[in-house]
Amino acid sequence: MPILLLTLLACGPGEDPPVVFHDYPAPDAFTPPAGPGGPAQSYDAAALFEHCAYLLGGEGDAQHHNLVVMHDGYLLNPWAPEDGGGGITFFEFDDPCNPTKVGEGWSDVMRESHSMAIGRVGDREYLAVDYHLDGDNGGIGFWDITDRTAPVWVSELALPDYHYPDAYFRVALSTFWQGDILYVSSGLSGVFVVDASDPLNPAILEQYSVIGHMVGSFHVIGNVGMASSAGLARTIFYDVSDPTVLEPIAGGEFNVSDPEGEMANYYFSNVGGAWGLFARKDDGGGPILYDITDPSEPTWLGSALNDDGAGGYIFRHEQYLFQGESDWATIFDASDPTAPVEVARLDLQGDLDTITPIGNVAVLAVDAGANDGQATAVAPWDTQPDARGPRIELTNPADGDTWVATTARVGLSFDEMVEWASVFEGSVRVWADDGAAVPGRFNVQESIVNFTPDEPLRTDTTYIVEVPAGGVTDISGNPTEDTLRFAFSTGAEVIEP
């Protein structure tokens, strides 16, 4: 049933016109995911941390695997080596120990990708990944994934100064999609800002690089971007209120450090809720956490050291952290983020850089040295299916922010991965102080939800954002448990009606 946010009042002569609020759909009135959703099975304690299934791509799979994500109720599994030639596969994954292949596609030029950036254009859905043609030609490529049974490679965009075989310096390493913009992290080439409004004809708009900063990932929450290193310690926060302009935030540049304040290189980073997550790679492994609530003052939060580890990729699921350590993978309990505690180690033959939490199972992946047919393994890590809804820890704009740019977007950072199908105008509501709904589009990438208005915001106007309980769900179908509401202004003060 639609929800009317405010009863209308008549006004007399000389009075302001009444506030007429939009009639929003109920928060759970979204079209259900097409697939069966995330893990729904229980396991005996003896089954925990043991392999129960292996995932393999189609013909030509070089068994060089990385992260997986859930999308539209299916597991999306990419499989491609650094030097190109691979594909993607969709699985039904509600019974993770018995996954069912739904569909897959192949591309001669898809290369190893470290993110799954998805965008909707009209009635089509696209996935942006990395592509490699030869030593001097490569960049990003696009899949049309609208038909999960038959994804199709549809386009590519070459990046200037591309060079391989070095896997870090001048190649595309990851992508992040927000509205019409795709941000491409490209090592020493920095961040490319790409117009992805037509994925069949993408175009470079801008390029931003900082001498000595080898960018591995660029996460965007609303109007703030975090440019993280690929193998170094440097991290820079940018104001992206204008999505095509990266403006460094004063106080937002730092070197990740260990508890003694010494610079600590990390292999890759991620964002989970209010935490910046960094996988330490030298002189031991383990996670390093920063509080990124204030991008002008990122604050060291905590860490855990694996003396014999070498960090790869890191993810968060609620209070737990999942990190590949090259020779094994580790799960940490970060209920106290100042002192994460190791709770389990998992093994898989090969270079084990990636462990992705998918509900109550972990998906382990190696990008070299796999036993045949075992580049990706599924292992339960909790006896019961996930039953807790996702929680928002960080928003941008923040509650009470003023002088927000009229080109702003709204970002929400959750403490676990979110199911995109549940994100729509009824579950994430944005309206102006006169009650008018703000039309726009959503992007979901792992645990980050972004809303991009269709038109610039009005000047000197208060905007209200509400995420009602019972709407947005995690990848296991659990909805938000509490309502979050905040307001910001494009003028000097926030005035709620």
Stockholm file with secondary structure:
# STOCKHOLM 1.0

chainA/1-497         MPILLLTLLACGPGEDPPVVFHDYPAPDAFTPPAGPGGPAQSYDAAALFEHCAYLLGGEGDAQHHNLVVMHDGYLLNPWAPEDGGGGITFFEFDDPCNPTKVGEGWSDVMRESHSMAIGRVGDREYLAVDYHLDGDNGGIGFWDITDRTAPVWVSELALPDYHYPDAYFRVALSTFWQGDILYVSSGLSGVFVVDASDPLNPAILEQYSVIGHMVGSFHVIGNVGMASSAGLARTIFYDVSDPTVLEPIAGGEFNVSDPEGEMANYYFSNVGGAWGLFARKDDGGGPILYDITDPSEPTWLGSALNDDGAGGYIFRHEQYLFQGESDWATIFDASDPTAPVEVARLDLQGDLDTITPIGNVAVLAVDAGANDGQATAVAPWDTQPDARGPRIELTNPADGDTWVATTARVGLSFDEMVEWASVFEGSVRVWADDGAAVPGRFNVQESIVNFTPDEPLRTDTTYIVEVPAGGVTDISGNPTEDTLRFAFSTGAEVIEP
#=GR chainA/1-497 SS CCEECSCCCCCCTTSCCCCCCCEECCTTCSCCCSSCCSCCCCCCGGGTTSCCEEECCSTTCCSCBCCCEEETTEEEEEECCTTSCEEEEEEECSSTTSCEEEEEEEESSBCCCSCCEEEEETTEEEEEEEEEEETTEEEEEEEECSSTTSCEEEEEEECTTCBCSSSSSBSCCEEEEETTEEEEECBTTCEEEEECSSTTSCEEEEEECCTTCCEEEEEEETTEEEEEESSSSEEEEEECSSTTCCEEEEEEEEECBCTTSCBCCEEEEEEETTEEEEEECSSSBCEEEEECSSTTSCEEEEECCBTTCCCCCEEEETTEEEEECBSCEEEEECSSTTSCEEEEEECCSSCEEEEEEETTEEEEEESSSCCTTCSEEEEECSSSCCCCCCCEEEEESCTTCCSCCTTCCEEEEESSCBCGGGCSTTTSEEEETTSCBCCEEEEEETTEEEEEESSCCCTTCEEEEEECTTCSBBTTSCBCSSCEEEEEESSSSCCCC
#=GC SS_cons         CCEECSCCCCCCTTSCCCCCCCEECCTTCSCCCSSCCSCCCCCCGGGTTSCCEEECCSTTCCSCBCCCEEETTEEEEEECCTTSCEEEEEEECSSTTSCEEEEEEEESSBCCCSCCEEEEETTEEEEEEEEEEETTEEEEEEEECSSTTSCEEEEEEECTTCBCSSSSSBSCCEEEEETTEEEEECBTTCEEEEECSSTTSCEEEEEECCTTCCEEEEEEETTEEEEEESSSSEEEEEECSSTTCCEEEEEEEEECBCTTSCBCCEEEEEEETTEEEEEECSSSBCEEEEECSSTTSCEEEEECCBTTCCCCCEEEETTEEEEECBSCEEEEECSSTTSCEEEEEECCSSCEEEEEEETTEEEEEESSSCCTTCSEEEEECSSSCCCCCCCEEEEESCTTCCSCCTTCCEEEEESSCBCGGGCSTTTSEEEETTSCBCCEEEEEETTEEEEEESSCCCTTCEEEEEECTTCSBBTTSCBCSSCEEEEEESSSSCCCC
//
